[in-house]
Amino acid sequence: MKQRFTTIIWSVIYLLLLLSMLTPFSIISAFLVILPVVILFTALDVRSFILHMLPVWLIVGIMSPVYVMLAAYFLIPALAMGYCYRKRSPAMRVLKFGISAILLEMLLLLMIGTAFFQLNLSEYIDEIVKITTAPLEEMGVNSGLAGQIVWTPENLDLLSQRTMQMIPFALIISSFLMTVVTHALARPILNSMGFAVPALKRAREWRFPRSLIWYYLLIWIMSIASHDSNNNFIEMIVINAMPLLQICFMIQALGFFFYLTHLKKWHPIVPFIAAIPIVLFPPMIILGILDLAFPLRQSISNKKR
C-alpha cells in the first residue's frame, strides 16, 4: 500500500515536471523529468507502469500536443536507465546507456529537423548570438567599454562559427549531466523503496584508461597542425575533443586527491578544496595526466608501508 502511494506521488511529480517544460523553469525541469519515469519503470511491472503513464499523458495531451512530444522524447532514456536498474547492471553501464540514449535522440532530432522541417542551425545560432550579445554591446556603449569590446560583424560571425563548432561538445556534456543527475537522485530514492541499485565506484577509485594520454597527444598535435590551416573539420575535432579530454583529466586529478586523502587519513574536506584550483586553473590537469601516465598511487602506497 505504501509503495502504491509512493508511485502515485511520483506520477504527480512527473505531471508537474512536464507542465513546467514550457515555462522559464524548463532548464531545471529538463534535468529532472527523466527521474520519475526511471523510478516508476524500475518499481512497477510493465502493466502498472503503463497505467501510471496514461493519465499523465492524457492530461498533458489535452493541454497541448507539445507536452506529449516532450514526454515521448524523455521517455526513451528513462526506459533505458530503468531497464538497467531492473537488471541490477553496474552503475557505469547505466550511465553509458543513459548518455547514449539522450545523445542519439539529440542527433536524431537535428537530422529530422534539418531534413524535413528545413531547420537551418547556422541561422538559428546566428540569431541567438545576436540576441545574447545585444545587451552586452549596449552595456559596453553606455559604460564606456566599447573601445575594449567591439562587437563588429566579423567578431559576431566568428563567435557564431565557434558556437556552431562546439555543438558536439554541448550535446555530450548535456547528455552526461542529465544522466548523472538522474542517477545521483534515483539511486537513494530506489534504495529507500527497497530496490538495490549499484553505486558508482568511490571517488578514490576513479581511473580512466591510460590511452587517454595518447588521444590527448594526438589532439594536441592536430591543434598545432591546424593552427594556420583552413581545415574546418580538423578544427572542429580539436575544439570539441580538447575540453572533453581536459575534463577527464580534471576528474582523474580529483580522484587522486580523494585517494591521497583516504591514504593519509586527511580531513574529508581536502579533496573538495583541491577541486577549486583544479577547475579554475586548467594547468592543474597535469596531476591527472601524471596519475594516468605513472603509478603515482602505487608508489605513494608503497612508501607508506
C-alpha positions in Angstrom: 0.0 0.0 0.0 2.8 2.4 0.9 4.6 1.7 -2.4 1.4 2.3 -4.3 1.0 5.7 -2.7 4.7 6.5 -3.4 4.3 5.6 -7.1 1.2 7.8 -7.3 3.2 10.7 -5.8 5.9 10.2 -8.4 3.2 10.2 -11.2 2.0 13.6 -9.9 5.6 14.9 -9.8 6.1 13.7 -13.4 2.9 15.6 -14.4 4.2 18.8 -12.8 7.6 18.5 -14.3 6.1 18.0 -17.8 3.8 21.0 -17.3 6.8 23.1 -16.3 8.7 22.3 -19.6 7.1 25.3 -21.4 7.9 27.7 -18.6 11.1 29.6 -17.6 11.8 26.7 -15.3 12.3 24.4 -18.3 16.1 24.3 -17.9 15.8 22.8 -14.4 12.9 20.6 -15.4 14.8 19.1 -18.3 17.4 17.7 -15.8 14.7 16.2 -13.6 11.9 15.0 -15.9 13.6 11.7 -16.6 13.8 10.8 -12.8 10.1 10.0 -12.2 9.9 7.7 -15.2 13.0 5.9 -14.1 11.7 5.3 -10.7 8.2 4.2 -11.9 9.6 1.8 -14.5 12.0 0.3 -12.0 9.5 -0.1 -9.2 6.5 -1.3 -11.3 5.7 -4.1 -13.7 5.0 -3.1 -17.3 1.2 -3.1 -16.9 1.3 -0.9 -13.8 3.8 1.4 -15.4 1.5 2.0 -18.4 -1.4 2.6 -16.1 0.6 5.3 -14.3 1.8 6.9 -17.5 -1.5 7.0 -19.4 -3.4 9.5 -17.1 -0.3 11.9 -17.2 0.0 11.7 -20.9 -3.8 12.3 -21.4 -3.8 15.3 -19.2 -0.8 17.0 -20.8 -2.1 15.9 -24.3 -5.4 17.8 -23.7 -3.5 20.9 -22.7 -1.0 20.8 -25.7 0.4 18.1 -28.0 3.8 19.7 -27.4 3.8 18.2 -23.9 3.2 14.7 -25.4 6.2 15.2 -27.8 8.4 16.2 -24.9 7.2 13.3 -22.8 7.9 10.8 -25.6 11.4 12.4 -26.1 12.4 11.9 -22.5 10.7 8.5 -22.2 13.4 6.6 -24.1 16.5 7.4 -22.0 14.3 6.9 -18.9 13.3 3.4 -20.1 17.0 2.6 -20.9 18.1 3.5 -17.4 15.2 1.9 -15.7 15.8 -1.3 -17.6 19.4 -1.3 -16.4 18.3 -0.8 -12.8 15.9 -3.7 -13.2 18.7 -5.9 -14.3 20.9 -4.7 -11.5 23.5 -3.6 -14.0 26.7 -1.8 -12.8 26.3 2.0 -12.3 28.7 2.7 -15.1 26.7 0.7 -17.6 23.5 2.6 -16.5 25.3 5.9 -17.2 26.6 4.7 -20.6 23.1 3.6 -21.6 21.5 6.9 -20.4 24.1 9.1 -22.1 24.0 7.1 -25.4 20.2 7.3 -25.5 20.0 11.0 -24.9 22.8 11.8 -27.3 21.4 9.6 -30.1 18.0 11.3 -29.6 19.5 14.8 -29.9 21.3 13.8 -33.1 18.2 12.2 -34.5 16.2 15.4 -33.8 18.8 17.5 -35.5 18.7 15.2 -38.5 14.9 15.2 -38.7 14.7 19.0 -38.2 17.2 19.6 -41.0 15.8 17.1 -43.4 12.0 17.5 -43.0 11.5 20.9 -41.3 14.1 23.0 -43.1 15.9 23.8 -39.8 18.9 26.0 -40.5 21.0 25.5 -37.4 23.6 28.1 -38.5 21.0 30.8 -38.9 19.4 29.9 -35.6 22.7 30.2 -33.8 23.5 33.5 -35.5 20.2 34.8 -34.2 20.9 33.5 -30.7 24.3 35.1 -30.7 22.9 38.4 -31.8 20.2 38.3 -29.1 22.8 37.4 -26.5 25.4 40.0 -27.4 22.9 42.9 -28.0 22.6 43.7 -24.2 26.4 43.3 -23.8 27.0 45.7 -26.7 24.6 48.2 -25.3 26.1 48.0 -21.8 29.6 48.5 -23.3 28.5 51.6 -25.1 26.7 53.0 -22.0 29.6 52.3 -19.7 32.4 53.4 -22.0 33.7 49.9 -22.6 33.0 50.0 -26.3 36.7 50.6 -27.0 37.6 47.4 -25.1 34.9 45.1 -26.5 33.9 45.8 -30.1 31.1 43.6 -31.4 31.8 44.0 -35.1 30.1 41.9 -37.7 33.3 39.9 -38.1 33.5 39.2 -34.4 29.9 38.1 -34.3 30.4 35.8 -37.3 33.5 34.3 -35.6 31.5 33.8 -32.4 28.7 32.2 -34.3 31.1 29.9 -36.1 32.8 28.9 -32.9 29.5 28.2 -31.2 28.4 26.1 -34.2 31.6 24.1 -34.0 31.1 23.5 -30.3 27.7 21.9 -30.7 29.0 18.3 -30.3 30.7 19.2 -27.1 27.5 20.8 -25.8 25.4 17.8 -26.7 27.8 15.4 -25.0 28.1 17.5 -21.8 24.3 17.9 -21.7 23.7 14.2 -22.1 26.3 13.5 -19.4 24.9 15.9 -16.9 21.3 14.8 -17.4 22.2 11.2 -16.8 24.5 11.8 -13.8 21.8 14.0 -12.1 19.2 11.3 -12.7 21.4 8.5 -11.3 22.5 10.6 -8.3 18.9 11.2 -7.3 17.3 7.9 -8.4 19.7 5.6 -6.5 19.0 6.8 -3.0 15.2 7.0 -3.8 15.1 3.5 -5.2 17.2 2.1 -2.3 14.7 3.7 0.2 11.9 1.9 -1.7 13.6 -1.5 -1.3 15.3 -1.7 -4.8 19.0 -2.3 -4.6 20.8 0.0 -7.1 24.6 -0.4 -7.6 26.6 2.7 -6.8 29.5 4.1 -8.8 33.0 3.4 -7.6 34.2 5.5 -4.8 35.9 8.7 -5.9 39.3 7.4 -4.7 39.0 4.5 -7.2 38.2 6.7 -10.2 40.6 5.9 -13.0 40.4 6.5 -16.8 42.1 4.3 -19.4 45.8 5.2 -19.9 45.0 5.5 -23.7 43.5 9.0 -23.0 47.1 10.3 -22.8 47.7 9.2 -26.4 44.4 10.7 -27.5 45.4 14.0 -25.8 48.8 13.9 -27.5 47.1 13.3 -30.9 44.6 16.1 -30.4 47.4 18.4 -29.3 49.4 17.6 -32.5 46.3 18.2 -34.6 45.7 21.6 -32.9 49.2 22.7 -33.9 48.9 21.3 -37.4 45.6 23.1 -38.0 46.6 26.4 -36.4 47.3 28.1 -39.7 45.2 25.9 -42.0 41.6 26.3 -43.2 40.6 22.7 -42.4 37.3 23.3 -40.6 36.8 19.6 -39.9 40.1 19.1 -38.0 39.5 22.4 -36.2 36.1 21.2 -35.1 37.6 17.9 -33.8 40.2 19.8 -31.8 37.7 22.3 -30.4 35.4 19.6 -29.1 37.9 16.8 -28.1 40.3 19.0 -26.2 37.9 20.3 -23.5 36.4 16.8 -23.1 39.8 15.3 -22.5 40.7 18.1 -20.1 37.5 17.4 -18.1 38.6 13.7 -17.9 42.0 14.7 -16.6 40.3 17.0 -14.0 38.2 14.1 -12.8 41.3 11.9 -12.7 43.2 14.6 -10.6 40.2 14.8 -8.3 40.2 11.1 -7.8 43.9 11.2 -7.0 43.2 13.7 -4.2 40.4 11.5 -2.8 42.9 8.6 -2.9 45.6 10.6 -1.1 43.1 11.9 1.5 42.0 8.3 2.2 45.6 7.0 2.4 46.9 9.8 4.6 43.7 10.0 6.6 43.3 13.7 6.0 40.1 15.6 6.6 37.4 14.7 4.1 37.0 18.3 3.0 40.5 18.3 1.5 39.5 16.9 -1.9 36.7 19.4 -2.2 39.1 22.2 -1.5 41.5 20.8 -4.0 38.7 20.7 -6.6 38.6 24.5 -6.7 42.1 25.1 -8.2 41.7 22.0 -10.4 38.5 23.5 -12.0 39.6 27.2 -12.0 43.3 26.7 -13.0 43.4 24.5 -16.2 47.2 23.6 -15.9 46.3 21.6 -12.8 45.1 18.8 -15.1 48.8 17.9 -15.2 48.1 16.0 -12.0 45.5 13.9 -13.7 47.9 13.2 -16.6 50.7 12.2 -14.3 48.4 10.0 -12.3 47.5 8.2 -15.6 51.0 8.0 -17.0 52.8 6.9 -13.9 51.9 4.6 -11.0 51.7 7.5 -8.5 49.1 5.9 -6.3 51.0 2.6 -6.1 54.3 4.4 -5.3 52.7 6.5 -2.6 51.1 3.4 -1.1 54.4 1.5 -1.1 56.2 4.4 0.6 53.6 4.5 3.4 54.2 0.8 4.0 
